[in-house]
Amino acid sequence: MSSWDSEQIHRLLASSDVDIIGFPRVDAYIALYPYLTKVRLPRGVGNMADNRPPSDVDLVAAKATLIVRGDLNAGIQYLLLQAAMEIHSLPSVFQRQDQFPNAERGDVPLSAEARDFYRNRRPPFWQRYLHFWIGILVHRVLLMLIPALAVAYPFLRSLPALYIWMVRRRILRLYSELRLIETELLEPSRASAKSAGTALRQLEERANRLRVPPPLTPKLYTLRGHIAMIQGRHGLPRVTA
């Protein structure tokens, strides 16, 4: 057994003293033994002038699998796949350009690095422009960060709306307190009215300190206007800013 590039193979194919015999029942053997594959030697490929071989010949070839330990460093796996790509991706009589290596699964599963390599047919972006070990580190960090960002993105996108909702709730609570204070101001008891006036000044101070996003600015100014209206109606002093 030898490869197509062997000088001895070329000499044998071109020789008129040697005939190449096809593999009988080749399809049956491939069906029974998945590690075999069918290849066809084209007519005249050994010697076009003498038409050697005189007809197409069906042969079998054994599949070769690149196997590594499960704990082999991911960067080393990429380097091995790059080397295999450089050596075995060129076209020849029995293969097309970039046909090998490929991601055909055999008796062992593909590693995550191999799946990623065959998907992109090149090493990760960072490994092409950074030092080898730094590129490996960056690639691993990105593999962890991308799923985390995919989960966090909807939450981060909802933060502005959540903040506006919380501030709106605070304004509504101030309105609820303002309504209770106005009810107390209408009480005939002087002590109750005095207590309500103090509570109203404190409410005004809280409203003045409240910071709101631009969409809620009109609601804040409306609240301040209502506080001032109630103070003016009952003759209460306002807080000086």
C-alpha positions in Angstrom: 0.0 0.0 0.0 1.2 3.5 -0.9 0.0 6.9 -1.8 -0.6 8.3 -5.3 2.5 10.5 -5.0 4.8 7.4 -4.8 7.2 7.2 -7.7 6.9 3.4 -7.6 3.2 3.6 -8.1 3.6 5.8 -11.1 6.1 3.5 -12.7 3.9 0.5 -12.2 0.9 2.2 -13.7 2.8 3.4 -16.7 4.4 0.0 -17.3 3.0 -2.2 -20.1 4.2 -5.3 -18.2 1.9 -4.8 -15.3 -1.9 -4.8 -15.3 -3.9 -3.3 -12.4 -6.8 -5.4 -11.2 -9.9 -3.8 -9.9 -11.3 -4.7 -6.5 -14.3 -7.1 -6.9 -17.6 -6.3 -5.3 -16.2 -3.1 -4.0 -19.6 -1.6 -3.1 -20.4 -4.7 -1.0 -17.2 -4.4 1.0 -17.8 -0.7 1.6 -21.4 -1.4 2.9 -20.0 -4.0 5.3 -16.9 -2.1 6.5 -17.6 1.6 6.9 -13.9 2.4 7.4 -13.4 1.7 3.7 -14.1 4.0 0.9 -14.4 3.6 -2.9 -12.0 5.3 -5.2 -11.8 5.2 -9.0 -8.6 5.2 -11.0 -9.4 7.0 -14.3 -8.6 5.4 -17.6 -5.2 6.6 -19.0 -4.1 8.4 -15.9 -0.9 6.3 -15.6 0.2 6.9 -19.2 -1.9 8.9 -21.6 0.1 7.9 -24.7 -0.3 4.1 -24.0 -3.7 4.5 -22.4 -2.6 2.9 -19.1 -4.8 1.7 -17.5 -7.0 0.8 -20.5 -10.2 1.3 -18.5 -11.5 2.9 -15.2 -10.6 0.7 -12.2 -12.6 0.6 -9.0 -10.4 0.3 -5.8 -10.8 0.6 -2.1 -9.0 2.9 0.3 -8.9 2.8 4.1 -10.0 6.0 5.9 -7.5 7.6 8.2 -8.7 9.2 11.4 -6.8 11.8 13.4 -7.4 10.9 17.1 -6.2 12.8 20.1 -6.7 12.5 23.8 -9.8 14.1 25.3 -7.7 16.4 27.5 -5.3 17.6 24.8 -5.0 21.4 24.9 -7.5 23.1 22.5 -4.7 25.2 20.9 -2.7 22.1 20.1 -5.8 20.5 18.5 -6.2 23.6 16.3 -2.5 23.4 15.3 -2.9 19.7 14.4 -6.0 20.5 12.3 -4.1 23.4 10.5 -1.2 21.1 9.7 -3.7 18.4 8.4 -5.4 21.0 6.3 -2.1 22.2 4.7 -1.0 18.7 4.0 -4.1 17.0 2.8 -6.3 19.7 1.3 -4.6 19.8 -2.1 -6.4 18.0 -5.0 -5.2 14.7 -6.4 -6.4 11.9 -8.5 -8.6 10.6 -5.7 -9.8 13.8 -4.0 -11.0 17.3 -4.7 -9.6 20.5 -3.4 -10.3 20.8 0.4 -12.1 17.5 0.5 -9.8 16.3 3.3 -9.5 16.6 6.2 -13.3 16.5 6.8 -15.6 16.2 9.8 -16.8 12.7 8.9 -17.5 11.0 12.2 -16.0 7.5 12.8 -15.8 5.4 15.9 -14.9 8.4 18.2 -16.9 11.6 18.5 -15.6 15.0 17.2 -14.1 17.3 19.8 -15.7 20.8 20.2 -12.5 22.3 18.7 -12.7 20.1 15.6 -16.4 21.0 15.1 -15.5 24.7 15.3 -12.6 24.3 13.0 -14.5 22.4 10.3 -17.4 24.9 10.6 -15.1 27.9 9.8 -12.4 26.0 7.9 -9.8 28.2 9.6 -8.5 28.9 13.1 -10.4 31.5 15.3 -9.9 35.1 14.4 -7.8 35.8 17.6 -5.4 33.0 16.9 -4.6 34.5 13.4 -3.5 37.8 14.8 -2.3 37.2 18.4 0.3 35.2 20.0 -0.7 31.5 20.2 -1.4 31.2 23.9 -3.0 34.6 24.1 -5.3 33.8 21.2 -6.3 30.5 22.9 -7.1 32.4 26.1 -9.1 35.1 24.3 -11.0 32.5 22.3 -12.0 30.6 25.5 -13.1 33.7 27.3 -15.3 34.7 24.3 -16.8 31.2 24.3 -17.9 31.8 27.9 -18.9 35.4 27.5 -21.1 35.1 24.4 -23.7 32.8 26.0 -23.7 34.9 29.1 -24.3 38.1 27.1 -27.0 36.4 25.1 -28.8 35.6 28.4 -28.1 39.0 30.0 -29.0 41.2 26.9 -32.8 41.0 27.4 -32.4 41.9 31.0 -30.1 44.8 30.3 -32.4 46.0 27.6 -35.3 46.1 30.1 -33.4 48.1 32.7 -34.4 51.6 31.4 -38.0 50.6 31.3 -37.7 49.1 34.8 -36.1 52.3 36.1 -38.9 54.5 34.6 -41.5 52.2 36.2 -39.9 52.5 39.6 -39.7 56.3 39.5 -43.3 56.5 38.3 -44.2 54.3 41.3 -42.4 56.8 43.6 -44.3 59.7 42.1 -47.6 57.9 42.6 -46.8 57.2 46.2 -46.1 60.9 46.8 -49.5 61.6 45.2 -51.1 59.1 47.6 -49.5 60.8 50.6 -50.6 64.3 49.3 -54.2 63.1 49.2 -54.0 61.9 52.8 -52.4 65.2 53.9 -55.1 67.2 52.1 -57.8 65.2 53.9 -56.1 66.0 57.3 -55.9 69.7 56.4 -59.7 69.7 56.1 -60.1 68.4 59.6 -61.5 71.0 62.1 -58.8 70.1 64.7 -56.0 72.7 64.8 -53.5 70.1 65.9 -54.3 67.9 63.0 -54.0 70.7 60.6 -50.6 71.7 62.0 -49.4 68.2 61.7 -50.6 68.0 58.2 -48.8 71.3 57.3 -45.5 69.8 58.6 -46.1 66.6 56.6 -46.8 68.7 53.5 -43.6 70.7 53.8 -41.7 67.4 54.2 -43.5 66.0 51.1 -42.5 69.1 49.2 -38.8 68.7 50.2 -38.9 65.1 49.0 -40.5 66.1 45.7 -37.8 68.8 45.2 -35.0 66.2 45.8 -36.5 63.6 43.5 -34.6 63.0 40.3 -36.5 61.6 37.4 -35.7 60.6 33.8 -36.8 63.1 31.0 -40.0 61.2 30.1 -41.3 61.7 33.7 -40.3 65.3 34.1 -43.9 66.6 33.3 -45.3 64.3 36.0 -42.9 65.7 38.6 -43.7 69.3 37.8 -47.4 68.5 38.0 -46.9 67.0 41.4 -45.0 70.1 42.6 -47.7 72.3 41.2 -50.4 70.4 43.1 -48.4 70.7 46.3 -48.1 74.5 45.8 -51.8 74.7 45.0 -52.7 73.0 48.3 -50.3 75.2 50.3 -51.7 78.3 48.8 -55.3 77.2 49.4 -54.6 76.6 53.1 -52.2 79.5 53.6 -49.2 77.4 54.4 -45.6 78.5 53.8 -43.6 76.9 51.0 -40.1 75.4 51.3 -37.4 77.7 50.0 -35.2 75.8 47.4 
